[in-house]
Amino acid sequence: MTMHNSKKRKTCESGLCPNPERKYEKQDNEESGISWDESEKRVEGIRAEGATSLEDMPTEILSQVEPIDLVHLAWTSKDFRSILRCKQSRAIWRESRSMITDVPGLPECPKDISELRYAVMMFKKHCDICLVESTEEKPKKLLTWFPGRMRSCVDCLSDKKIFSTDITFRNYGFWITWRPQAEILLRHLPHVSALRNGRTITHWHIPSLIRWMSDFSQTADRKTWVTNKIEVGNNANRTAAPYQIFFDKWRLSEKKKLVVKYIESLGWKDEISLITNPAHRIQNWDILTSYYKYDITPTALRGLGNFFNNSMGRIRRIRQERERYYRVIRAIPFLTNILEQYTLELPPNAYVPRLVDFIHYPVVQSTIHAYGLNEILTPVHFERVRVALPKITARTLRKREEQLISMITDACAKDNYPVDPATVLRLATTTFHCHDCEPSKGLIQYPRVLVHHHAYTNSHTPPHTPSADSFSNYKKHRQDGAHPDAIALQLACGQTRWNAHNQIHFDTRSMSLLASALTKFGFDPKIITREEMDAQLPIVSCITCSHFYGWQHVMRWSWIPQHKAHKHIRSVATVLAVTPVPKEREQAARQAIMSAPRCSDAPLLNPAKDGPMMCTYCRKLGTKGSLRLHVKEVHGVDNPSDDDMVMRLDAEGPQDALLKSFDRIKSHECIVHERDPTIVERLVIGAVALA
């Protein structure tokens, strides 16, 4: 008995018979000589009871598993095998094939083999010669030739009793007999091709050759036999293309599954489940294409362990940034609405921070990022932020003032100019300059500098509409020290951190010019504030411009540095001489300034739609004329006054105007005196001359 088993095992290893555990598989092989119809007749005749029992089987259960599972089920017992090989089981196999969704396009079963054999050929990883299965622990390189329904491992290719690479010369006389169709027949003889040293080597199947030679010698009409073989081979090659394409895709999918399984074993299972875009999955990266040309072995996977860990860490980091970004985008409408409601509770023109000023505060962070992207948010979720807004405003204002004081201190330290942090921001001489403003609007004072629109914008980064692809710009705008949520606001709303690009700086030249003017007017620039100057010296006149150009140039006292920089920097009248406007002319000068055509600097708003004024009742923006009509129609005030509207804190109102001078000089006199060095001395008598 032992000798019999040993002999049987050797025969199986030589490839001349199937595996003892799969003793029915030979009936499904094309080389066994049993066609599809003969195989079905045998099932119906021998094991009819198995076929009839199909009616009692829960076919829905069998149709809900993949073909490889049906193969394993068929190998468990004869009854299951009989059921799955009968004609009525074709529907079960068809439904089972539809369960394969990873790789679509699985062709129908060929007519020359059974469904069971087809499933084994497509999905089972074993060699048809030695019947050894390729596993993850012991992988084997398998080569398949679909026209001949043959699969062999590399080890079996070296067995010269089964394969040969030079059958032409070994059987020279035999091939001479087949001429001139010998080379054509050679293409259709079962074989397996493998790469060796960069060349494709064909290994011919010796048992098939012996069988062909036997059939050829016993055939009376040899010419017809050769023609039929060639025709059958051509048909097999044509029909095998779809199966080869699917098989290659399936094998690639199986290799990718091995990669995924190994990555999950490294502790990245949860992270992999969160990747929804197939292009972002690491197994689909182009860098792994060269690895998929070969078998994926445990050794090869271990060699890529560091690469997988680093890549998955980067994927997790990007996912977290993306989720954080879209949580901020989702919260913007709620935070904006809360801020608008809070503004209505404050006095007109009170300082109100912007979202970017407090987006990084803990109470805001805990509210934004406490809920997942799949949760539906309501204003109730942001109630904590609404309650904390007064404290947020006070903290933001204090932080911004400290930033401005530090800016002033650093600038004045170079000139050894003493600075009192308690009063410096409210002094009349404290002036800041904005690089992004037009030359005629670059000087700004406190508190307007707190909300100046260029301090919150970047001319190189236009606003983006929040969308699914705006995250692609997120990493490009990451800055050192910038909060990630502030970057999200920059991309979504065009708001940057206050003075993030250093557009605003303290202007020492304007400070010196105003200090000189106020000193000559009799004020102490070290203690006098803007409010005091507005009350005592609201309007001044440039005597130099009035005499040289024939029109009286009137302006607010704070506009003196801007006027000199704009009108006297490259003019023949380089000396600026200013004097207070007489009381009888002050009202006319004020009205002229308010009626000046250049009257607004509307930040982040459309100047044609919005204006420099604000309604004190509802904070509506507009010009003085439009708001008077608005107050009358909407708020029911019959006679709107200046108290019903105020100048916006973030807008620059009119600052200067031209009045017809009482002492207008003729144009030819102006030309005569342009080169007279004494003209300025004579003009500034009774006025203040500023170098």
Secondary structure, 3 states (H helix, E strand, C coil): CHHHHHHHHHHHHCCCCCCHHHCCHHHHCHHHCCCHHHHHHHHHHHCHHHHHHHHHCCHHHHCCCCHHHHHHHHCCCHHHHHHHHCHHHHHHHHHHHHCCCCCCCCCCCCCCCCHHHHHHHHHCCECCCCCCECCCCCCCCEEEECCCCEEEEHHHHCCCCCEECCHHHHCHHHHHHHCCCHHHHHHHCCEEEEEECCEEEEEEEHHHHHHHHHHHHHCCCHHHHHHHHHHHHHHHHHHHHHHHHHHHHHHHHHHHHHHHHHHHHHHHHHHHHCCCCHHHCHHHCHHHCCHHHCCCCHHHHHHCHHHHHHHHHHHHHHHHHHHHHHHHHHHHHHHHHHHHHHHHHCCCCCCCCCHHHHCCCHHHHHHHCCCCCCCCCCHHHHHHHHHHHHHHHHHHHHHHHHHHHHHHHHHHHCCCCCCCCCCHHHECCCCEEECCCCHHHCEECCCHHHCCHHHHCCCCCCCCCCCCCHHHHCHHHCCCCCCHHHHHHHHHHCCCCCCCCCCEEECHHHHHHHHHHHHHCCCCCCCCEHHHHHHHCCEEEEHHHHHHHCEEEEEEHHHHHHHHHHHCCCCCCCCEEEEECCHHHHHHHHHHHHCCCCCCCCCCCCCCCCCCEEECCCCCEECHHHHHHHHHHHCCCCCCCHHHEEECCCCCCCCEEEEECCCCCCHHHHHHHCCCCCHHHHHCCCCEEEC
